[in-house]
Amino acid sequence: MAGLPEVGPWAKEKLDALARYLDFYTKVLKNQPWRTVYLDGYAGGGRAIVRAGERAASDKPGLFDHEMPIDVEVRELIDGSPRVALGIANPFDRYVLIDPNPDRAAELEALKREFAGSRTINVLQTTAAGGIDWVTAQPISRRTHRGVAFLDPFGAKLDWASIQKLADTGLFEVVVNFALGMAIQRMLPNSGEVPTNWAATLDSYFGSRAWFEEVYRRREGGLFAASGFEKRPDYLERLLELYRARLRSAFGHVSTPRLIRNTRGAPLYYILWAGPNKKGLEGANYILTMGERLSQR
Ligand SMILES: C[S@@+](CC[C@H](N)C(=O)[O-])C[C@H]1O[C@@H](n2cnc3c(N)ncnc32)[C@H](O)[C@@H]1O
């Protein structure tokens, strides 16, 4: 297992929702005339190690807690998104797996060899933006193709321009990891003095400066204070709604958000679906609210 990326237990929830949606999508399209494409913009290598529990540090409090390795007993190997997508009952006609990391790309090439003969796979060792440019330049159209793009970056490395390109094809749906509780929140200091490089990342991510208004308001009597801004109490909900509204206007429909939390209950990110088709919306909403319905029982 050496060298494989390590993920938290919540990754399973994300991958489970993805598997269910891909299953639903390919079943619905099974007897339709279109060629189908699965695009994985941030594919990873195909497998990851998941921690099935918390670090065991509290079992033996002492001097060397910080050096304690994760207990091997609570580790497990899971299929990452490319294997999940390759493993569905009604496979896509083509898989485009994208990752710029040389180790991950080599693992994806091995995956391509493993599935040679049964799946058509393109491995692109490039960024999601580069891969989406490549795919959207292929001879595909709404008349001949349909596709799902899974966009699962670490943090905010996802440019709105790439999402817009997928929407403009009229044939893609997207399943997006909206990393609100992780990367995005961390780029928003209370003072409103957002460093230039973070502001540029957020501008690219949201596709405009609109995020600033949703997060900050002028502090009363703060006109002459150091920054004069404070965070709105509901800025997280506002950012989520801003992003959902952007997706809805680009694709036509956007799902109910599915919140993924860590094992202590802290919010990490949302899974959002967007697409041009009402039936896709109904399927996505059903699947993305499934975990919540189960936990309410
Ligand atoms: C969260 S992991 C993906 C996990 C995978 N989707 C899964 O569920 O199994 C993010 C991946 O994005 C890759 N990555 C980093 N920057 C990227 C970029 N600009 N474009 C595409 N992939 C990138 C990393 O190498 C890493 O493998």
The ligand as an SDF file (V2000), in Angstrom:
LIG
                    3D

 27 29  0  0  0  0  0  0  0  0999 V2000
   -9.1010   14.4910   -4.0750 C   0  0  0  0  0  0  0  0  0  0  0  0
   -7.9460   13.7040   -5.1300 S   0  0  0  0  0  0  0  0  0  0  0  0
   -8.9570   12.8440   -6.2220 C   0  0  0  0  0  0  0  0  0  0  0  0
   -9.6010   11.6420   -5.6460 C   0  0  0  0  0  0  0  0  0  0  0  0
  -10.4280   10.8660   -6.6440 C   0  0  0  0  0  0  0  0  0  0  0  0
  -11.3560   11.6990   -7.3790 N   0  0  0  0  0  0  0  0  0  0  0  0
  -11.2070    9.8090   -5.8890 C   0  0  0  0  0  0  0  0  0  0  0  0
  -12.3340   10.0620   -5.4650 O   0  0  0  0  0  0  0  0  0  0  0  0
  -10.7080    8.6900   -5.7630 O   0  0  0  0  0  0  0  0  0  0  0  0
   -7.3580   15.0050   -6.1030 C   0  0  0  0  0  0  0  0  0  0  0  0
   -6.4060   14.6300   -7.2460 C   0  0  0  0  0  0  0  0  0  0  0  0
   -6.2620   15.8070   -8.0490 O   0  0  0  0  0  0  0  0  0  0  0  0
   -4.9580   15.8220   -8.5880 C   0  0  0  0  0  0  0  0  0  0  0  0
   -4.7040   17.2170   -8.9970 N   0  0  0  0  0  0  0  0  0  0  0  0
   -4.0280   18.1880   -8.3710 C   0  0  0  0  0  0  0  0  0  0  0  0
   -4.0880   19.3320   -9.0780 N   0  0  0  0  0  0  0  0  0  0  0  0
   -4.8340   19.0790  -10.1740 C   0  0  0  0  0  0  0  0  0  0  0  0
   -5.2830   19.8400  -11.2780 C   0  0  0  0  0  0  0  0  0  0  0  0
   -4.9790   21.1220  -11.4040 N   0  0  0  0  0  0  0  0  0  0  0  0
   -6.0340   19.2410  -12.2060 N   0  0  0  0  0  0  0  0  0  0  0  0
   -6.3790   17.9260  -12.0880 C   0  0  0  0  0  0  0  0  0  0  0  0
   -5.9810   17.1510  -11.0640 N   0  0  0  0  0  0  0  0  0  0  0  0
   -5.2260   17.7290  -10.1220 C   0  0  0  0  0  0  0  0  0  0  0  0
   -4.0780   15.2800   -7.5020 C   0  0  0  0  0  0  0  0  0  0  0  0
   -2.8940   14.7170   -8.0570 O   0  0  0  0  0  0  0  0  0  0  0  0
   -4.9970   14.2260   -6.8480 C   0  0  0  0  0  0  0  0  0  0  0  0
   -4.7210   12.9350   -7.3540 O   0  0  0  0  0  0  0  0  0  0  0  0
  1  2  1  0
  2  3  1  0
  2 10  1  0
  3  4  1  0
  4  5  1  0
  5  6  1  0
  5  7  1  0
  7  8  2  0
  7  9  1  0
 10 11  1  0
 11 12  1  0
 11 26  1  0
 12 13  1  0
 13 14  1  0
 13 24  1  0
 14 15  1  0
 14 23  1  0
 15 16  2  0
 16 17  1  0
 17 18  1  0
 17 23  2  0
 18 19  1  0
 18 20  2  0
 20 21  1  0
 21 22  2  0
 22 23  1  0
 24 25  1  0
 24 26  1  0
 26 27  1  0
M  CHG  2   2   1   9  -1
M  END
$$$$
